[in-house]
Amino acid sequence: MKGMIFAAGLGTRLKPLTDRIPKALLPLAGKTLLQWQVEQLAAAGVTDIVVNIHHLGQQIIDYLKDHDGFGCHIQVSDEREALLETGGGLLKAAPLLGMDEPVLVCNVDILSNIDIKALMAAHKADDLATVVVSDRQTQRYLLFDGEGVLRGWTNRQTGEMRPAGLSKEEVADMVPMAFSGMQIVSPTFFEMLQKAREDFGRDKFSMIDVYLKIVAENTGRVRAYVPYQYRMMDVGKIDQLEQAERFAEQLLT
């Protein structure tokens, strides 16, 4: 299995730190966010990795070179000309990933205690994707049926529900779970990405949009994975860094 780390974000909520370094290179407990992700993937045997870049991307290229990829084979998918979001970013990286085996995809700014080997074992070859979710509180939820298959999405704050036509009664029978920034996609998912780009008429789109397109068109299964005794943190805001530092230190013990 290969890996993809999304490291192209602007990190606007982490300003002014991200005015001088990309979010991926922010240090926590003696490691950068990027090092945390690479080492976590490598520990699970995923050592063939693609990292996408955009904001201050040359710093990431130099960092990986200076650290010899932390012993992994790491290629860079360059989005410095245009930021493509997660769906477009994964599609651009497809030639580097080969598209011939499942790919474990993760966000650089999510720290967690997930057992990646257990996630890999849970992924079913005939599913398009397996997404890591939890029951944490948020505004936006993925909606799953009793068998853990994705059926929709809702924004609790605005009342929006997708796909179009999803009723409140249908939603009431579904299990709301928060997306946790990690998933495994099967090789056939890349065909869905290509079709989505054509149907959307743009290069920039999210993986969530593609998942919901799959649901609306009933073209495959996207399944939930809830990690055992899961603890995670999204390192997204400047006022969370002290808490994130403590969380990272706990992961080291």
Buried (B, 14 or more C-beta within 10 A) or exposed (E): BBBBBBBBBBBEBBEEBBEEBBBBBBBBBEBBBBBBBBBBBBEBEBBBBBBBBBBBBEBBBEBBEEBEBBEBEBBBBBBEEEBBBBBBBBBBBBEBBEBEEBBBBBBBBBBBBBBBEEBBEBBEEEBBBBBBBBEEEBEBBBBBBEEBBBBBBBEEEEEEBBBEEBEEEBBEEBBBBBBBBBBBBBBBBBBBBEBBBEEBEEBBBBBBBBBBBBBBEEEBBBBBBBBEEBEBBBBBEEEBBEEBBEBBEEBEE
